[in-house]
Amino acid sequence: MNLTKSELASYMDHTLLKADATAERIDAVIAEARGLGCASVCVNGAWVPRVAAGLAGSAVATCAVIGFPLGAGSTAAKVAEARDVVATGAAEVDMVINIGALKSGADDAVRDDVAAVAEACHADGALLKVIIECCLLTDDEKVRACELSREAGADFVKTSTGFSTGGATVADVTLMRRVVGPEMGVKAAGGIRTLKGALAMIEAGANRLGVSAAPAILAELES
């Protein structure tokens, strides 16, 4: 696969979700994403106003995570969090699915949880990505998670938070793309730190990458 630096950057959500992220480091990520032409900057909700202000006038979107990283909060809490981050500047929202409900077979609850957040996001024009946390699921559960997310009106399914027992794999991206078809987005996230890894995810069907190492990966492409 031959991509230019700008083409590869356009796949990337430049991400900083660590609890100890400082304002200085957030500002550095904003500057990096603007300079590289990334798809978005993805942060925790408290940083959304700062990121949105820092990205104003650019084509780079502000992305926020909600229900993160466990997905075990109530639907009402997730909806409130989604409305808050969208109101303060997020154009994209990455939510964590209710993993325990999925593994318990409570498909209606999982679907309703995603649908409520999707409605809150779409009301103000924001995209919703659903993190299914593949490392905690069987293949059958991954299929159900993708199907339920699609039925609920999500725009993307996403492999991982990057805060659990594993990150994105080519096998999971391939499976997710097969299940959701060409209509939905698939975001690979967690452990993508090299050019080879990034390209493998795109070739498997990802059309968005969650990465904290965007500058290093793109520098590798240039070299």
C-alpha positions as CSV (number, residue, x, y, z in Angstrom):
1,M,0.0,0.0,0.0
2,N,1.4,3.3,-1.1
3,L,0.1,6.3,0.8
4,T,1.4,9.9,1.0
5,K,2.1,11.4,4.3
6,S,-1.0,13.6,4.1
7,E,-3.1,10.6,3.1
8,L,-1.9,8.5,6.0
9,A,-2.4,11.4,8.4
10,S,-6.0,11.7,7.4
11,Y,-6.7,8.3,8.9
12,M,-5.3,9.2,12.3
13,D,-7.1,10.3,15.5
14,H,-4.1,11.7,17.3
15,T,-4.8,10.6,20.9
16,L,-3.9,11.5,24.4
17,L,-6.1,9.9,27.1
18,K,-3.7,9.4,30.0
19,A,-4.8,10.6,33.4
20,D,-1.7,12.6,33.9
21,A,-1.9,14.5,30.6
22,T,-0.9,18.1,31.2
23,A,-2.1,21.2,29.4
24,E,1.3,21.6,27.9
25,R,1.2,18.1,26.4
26,I,-2.4,18.6,25.2
27,D,-1.3,21.8,23.4
28,A,1.6,19.8,21.8
29,V,-0.8,17.2,20.5
30,I,-3.1,20.0,19.1
31,A,-0.1,21.5,17.3
32,E,1.1,18.2,16.0
33,A,-2.3,17.2,14.6
34,R,-2.8,20.6,12.9
35,G,0.6,20.5,11.3
36,L,0.2,16.9,10.2
37,G,-3.4,17.1,9.0
38,C,-4.8,14.4,11.2
39,A,-8.4,13.5,11.2
40,S,-8.9,14.5,14.8
41,V,-7.5,15.0,18.3
42,C,-9.0,12.5,20.7
43,V,-9.0,13.4,24.4
44,N,-10.9,13.1,27.7
45,G,-13.9,15.3,28.1
46,A,-12.3,17.9,30.4
47,W,-9.9,18.9,27.6
48,V,-12.5,19.3,24.9
49,P,-12.9,23.1,25.1
50,R,-9.2,23.6,25.0
51,V,-8.8,21.2,22.0
52,A,-11.7,22.7,20.1
53,A,-10.3,26.2,20.6
54,G,-6.8,25.1,19.6
55,L,-8.1,23.4,16.4
56,A,-10.4,26.3,15.4
57,G,-10.0,27.2,11.7
58,S,-8.4,23.8,10.8
59,A,-9.9,20.7,9.3
60,V,-8.9,18.6,12.3
61,A,-11.9,17.5,14.4
62,T,-12.2,17.4,18.1
63,C,-13.0,13.9,19.4
64,A,-13.9,12.9,23.0
65,V,-14.2,9.6,24.8
66,I,-17.2,8.9,27.1
67,G,-17.9,6.0,29.4
68,F,-14.2,5.5,29.3
69,P,-12.5,3.1,29.7
70,L,-14.9,0.5,31.3
71,G,-18.2,1.3,29.6
72,A,-20.0,0.2,32.8
73,G,-21.8,3.5,33.6
74,S,-25.5,4.0,33.2
75,T,-27.0,5.0,29.9
76,A,-28.2,8.2,31.4
77,A,-24.6,9.1,32.5
78,K,-23.3,8.3,29.0
79,V,-25.9,10.4,27.3
80,A,-25.2,13.3,29.7
81,E,-21.5,13.0,29.0
82,A,-22.1,12.8,25.2
83,R,-24.2,15.9,25.3
84,D,-21.7,17.8,27.4
85,V,-18.7,17.0,25.1
86,V,-20.6,17.9,22.0
87,A,-21.9,21.1,23.5
88,T,-18.3,22.1,24.4
89,G,-16.9,21.4,20.9
90,A,-16.6,17.7,20.1
91,A,-17.5,16.7,16.6
92,E,-16.8,13.0,17.3
93,V,-17.6,10.8,20.3
94,D,-16.0,7.5,21.1
95,M,-18.1,5.5,23.7
96,V,-17.3,2.2,25.4
97,I,-20.0,-0.4,25.0
98,N,-21.5,-2.0,28.1
99,I,-19.2,-5.0,27.9
100,G,-20.7,-6.9,30.9
101,A,-24.2,-6.6,29.4
102,L,-23.0,-7.9,26.1
103,K,-21.2,-10.9,27.7
104,S,-24.4,-11.5,29.7
105,G,-26.5,-11.8,26.6
106,A,-28.5,-8.6,27.3
107,D,-28.5,-7.6,23.6
108,D,-31.5,-5.2,24.0
109,A,-29.8,-3.3,26.8
110,V,-26.6,-3.0,24.7
111,R,-28.5,-1.8,21.7
112,D,-30.5,0.7,23.7
113,D,-27.4,2.0,25.4
114,V,-25.7,2.7,22.1
115,A,-28.9,4.1,20.5
116,A,-29.4,6.6,23.2
117,V,-25.9,8.0,22.9
118,A,-26.1,7.9,19.1
119,E,-29.3,10.0,19.3
120,A,-27.6,12.5,21.6
121,C,-24.6,12.8,19.3
122,H,-26.5,13.0,16.0
123,A,-28.9,15.6,17.3
124,D,-26.0,18.1,17.1
125,G,-24.2,16.6,14.1
126,A,-21.5,14.6,15.9
127,L,-20.3,11.2,14.9
128,L,-20.4,8.2,17.2
129,K,-17.8,5.5,17.4
130,V,-18.5,2.5,19.6
131,I,-15.5,0.8,21.3
132,I,-16.3,-2.9,21.7
133,E,-13.0,-3.8,23.5
134,C,-12.2,-6.8,21.4
135,C,-9.6,-8.2,23.8
136,L,-12.3,-9.1,26.3
137,L,-14.7,-10.7,23.8
138,T,-15.0,-14.0,21.9
139,D,-15.4,-13.8,18.1
140,D,-19.1,-14.4,18.4
141,E,-19.4,-11.6,20.9
142,K,-17.4,-9.3,18.6
143,V,-19.9,-10.1,15.8
144,R,-22.9,-9.3,18.1
145,A,-21.3,-6.1,19.3
146,C,-20.8,-4.9,15.8
147,E,-24.3,-5.9,14.7
148,L,-25.9,-4.2,17.7
149,S,-23.9,-1.0,17.2
150,R,-25.0,-0.9,13.5
151,E,-28.6,-1.5,14.5
152,A,-28.4,1.3,17.1
153,G,-27.2,3.8,14.5
154,A,-23.5,4.2,15.4
155,D,-21.2,5.6,12.7
156,F,-18.1,3.5,13.6
157,V,-17.1,0.4,15.6
158,K,-13.7,0.6,17.3
159,T,-11.5,-2.2,18.4
160,S,-10.1,-1.1,21.8
161,T,-9.7,1.5,24.5
162,G,-6.0,0.9,24.7
163,F,-6.5,0.6,28.5
164,S,-7.4,-3.1,28.8
165,T,-5.5,-6.4,28.2
166,G,-4.8,-5.8,24.5
167,G,-5.2,-3.5,21.5
168,A,-6.0,-3.7,17.8
169,T,-5.3,-6.8,15.8
170,V,-5.5,-7.4,12.0
171,A,-7.8,-10.3,12.7
172,D,-10.3,-8.2,14.7
173,V,-10.3,-5.4,12.1
174,T,-10.9,-7.9,9.3
175,L,-13.8,-9.5,11.3
176,M,-15.3,-6.1,12.1
177,R,-15.2,-4.9,8.6
178,R,-16.8,-8.1,7.4
179,V,-19.7,-7.7,9.8
180,V,-20.5,-4.1,9.3
181,G,-19.9,-4.0,5.6
182,P,-18.8,-0.9,3.7
183,E,-21.4,1.5,5.2
184,M,-19.9,1.9,8.7
185,G,-16.5,3.0,9.7
186,V,-14.0,0.7,11.5
187,K,-11.5,2.3,13.8
188,A,-8.4,0.4,14.9
189,A,-6.9,1.6,18.2
190,G,-4.5,0.4,20.8
191,G,-0.8,-0.6,20.3
192,I,-0.4,0.9,16.8
193,R,3.0,2.4,17.0
194,T,4.8,1.7,13.7
195,L,4.2,2.4,10.0
196,K,3.9,-1.3,9.3
197,G,1.3,-1.7,12.0
198,A,-0.7,1.3,10.7
199,L,-0.7,0.1,7.1
200,A,-1.7,-3.4,8.1
201,M,-4.8,-2.1,9.9
202,I,-5.8,0.0,6.9
203,E,-5.3,-3.0,4.5
204,A,-7.5,-5.1,6.9
205,G,-10.3,-2.6,6.5
206,A,-9.8,0.2,9.1
207,N,-10.7,3.7,7.8
208,R,-9.6,5.4,11.1
209,L,-6.6,4.8,13.4
210,G,-6.4,5.8,17.0
211,V,-2.7,6.5,17.6
212,S,-0.6,8.4,20.2
213,A,2.4,8.1,18.0
214,A,1.2,9.9,14.9
215,P,4.4,12.0,14.4
216,A,6.7,9.0,14.7
217,I,4.7,6.9,12.3
218,L,4.5,9.6,9.7
219,A,8.2,10.4,10.2
220,E,8.9,6.7,9.5
221,L,6.9,7.0,6.2
222,E,9.0,10.0,5.1
223,S,12.2,8.2,5.8
